[in-house]
Amino acid sequence: MADYQFTDYFEKEVLRKRPYLKKEWCTRVLDSPLRSEPQEGNRHRFWGRIPELGDRYLRVITLGDKVTIHNAFPDRRFTP
């Protein structure tokens, strides 16, 4: 398991705007993503299903190192 980190943006903005999110869910998605792909700006997207989130899919955005979590949100448009 990787040693995950979180950006200041994630800690101060994402968790404030989405207080229901748990860091554990984000790291679980990165450990076993259903899909991942590069994103513009040297970032990466990862998706995973979270049963505790009503079986919805969580999109987690990391920096280029793939271990620093920058953003996360339920992705209603994701289809596996």
Contacts in CASP RR format, 6 or more apart in sequence:
PFRMAT RR
TARGET T0000
AUTHOR 0000-0000-0000
METHOD contacts of the structure
MODEL  1
MADYQFTDYFEKEVLRKRPYLKKEWCTRVLDSPLRSEPQEGNRHRFWGRI
PELGDRYLRVITLGDKVTIHNAFPDRRFTP
1 27 0 8 1.000
1 31 0 8 1.000
2 30 0 8 1.000
2 31 0 8 1.000
2 66 0 8 1.000
2 67 0 8 1.000
3 67 0 8 1.000
4 23 0 8 1.000
4 26 0 8 1.000
4 27 0 8 1.000
4 30 0 8 1.000
4 67 0 8 1.000
4 68 0 8 1.000
4 69 0 8 1.000
5 67 0 8 1.000
5 68 0 8 1.000
5 69 0 8 1.000
6 23 0 8 1.000
6 68 0 8 1.000
6 69 0 8 1.000
7 63 0 8 1.000
7 68 0 8 1.000
7 69 0 8 1.000
7 70 0 8 1.000
9 70 0 8 1.000
9 71 0 8 1.000
10 69 0 8 1.000
10 70 0 8 1.000
10 71 0 8 1.000
10 72 0 8 1.000
14 21 0 8 1.000
14 71 0 8 1.000
14 72 0 8 1.000
14 73 0 8 1.000
15 21 0 8 1.000
18 72 0 8 1.000
18 73 0 8 1.000
20 53 0 8 1.000
21 58 0 8 1.000
21 72 0 8 1.000
21 73 0 8 1.000
22 52 0 8 1.000
23 69 0 8 1.000
25 50 0 8 1.000
25 52 0 8 1.000
25 53 0 8 1.000
25 58 0 8 1.000
25 72 0 8 1.000
26 58 0 8 1.000
26 60 0 8 1.000
26 69 0 8 1.000
26 72 0 8 1.000
27 69 0 8 1.000
28 48 0 8 1.000
28 50 0 8 1.000
29 46 0 8 1.000
29 47 0 8 1.000
29 48 0 8 1.000
29 50 0 8 1.000
29 58 0 8 1.000
29 60 0 8 1.000
29 72 0 8 1.000
30 46 0 8 1.000
30 60 0 8 1.000
30 62 0 8 1.000
30 66 0 8 1.000
30 67 0 8 1.000
30 69 0 8 1.000
32 48 0 8 1.000
33 46 0 8 1.000
33 47 0 8 1.000
33 48 0 8 1.000
34 47 0 8 1.000
34 48 0 8 1.000
34 49 0 8 1.000
34 57 0 8 1.000
34 80 0 8 1.000
35 46 0 8 1.000
35 47 0 8 1.000
35 48 0 8 1.000
35 80 0 8 1.000
36 44 0 8 1.000
36 45 0 8 1.000
36 46 0 8 1.000
36 47 0 8 1.000
37 44 0 8 1.000
37 45 0 8 1.000
38 44 0 8 1.000
38 45 0 8 1.000
39 45 0 8 1.000
39 61 0 8 1.000
42 63 0 8 1.000
42 64 0 8 1.000
43 61 0 8 1.000
43 62 0 8 1.000
43 63 0 8 1.000
43 64 0 8 1.000
43 70 0 8 1.000
44 61 0 8 1.000
44 62 0 8 1.000
44 63 0 8 1.000
44 64 0 8 1.000
44 66 0 8 1.000
45 59 0 8 1.000
45 60 0 8 1.000
45 61 0 8 1.000
46 59 0 8 1.000
46 60 0 8 1.000
46 61 0 8 1.000
46 62 0 8 1.000
47 57 0 8 1.000
47 58 0 8 1.000
47 59 0 8 1.000
47 60 0 8 1.000
47 75 0 8 1.000
47 78 0 8 1.000
47 80 0 8 1.000
48 57 0 8 1.000
48 58 0 8 1.000
48 59 0 8 1.000
48 60 0 8 1.000
49 55 0 8 1.000
49 56 0 8 1.000
49 57 0 8 1.000
49 58 0 8 1.000
49 80 0 8 1.000
50 56 0 8 1.000
50 57 0 8 1.000
50 58 0 8 1.000
53 74 0 8 1.000
56 74 0 8 1.000
56 75 0 8 1.000
56 76 0 8 1.000
57 74 0 8 1.000
57 75 0 8 1.000
57 78 0 8 1.000
57 80 0 8 1.000
58 72 0 8 1.000
58 73 0 8 1.000
58 74 0 8 1.000
58 75 0 8 1.000
59 72 0 8 1.000
59 73 0 8 1.000
59 74 0 8 1.000
59 75 0 8 1.000
59 78 0 8 1.000
60 69 0 8 1.000
60 71 0 8 1.000
60 72 0 8 1.000
61 69 0 8 1.000
61 70 0 8 1.000
61 71 0 8 1.000
61 72 0 8 1.000
62 68 0 8 1.000
62 69 0 8 1.000
62 70 0 8 1.000
63 70 0 8 1.000
END
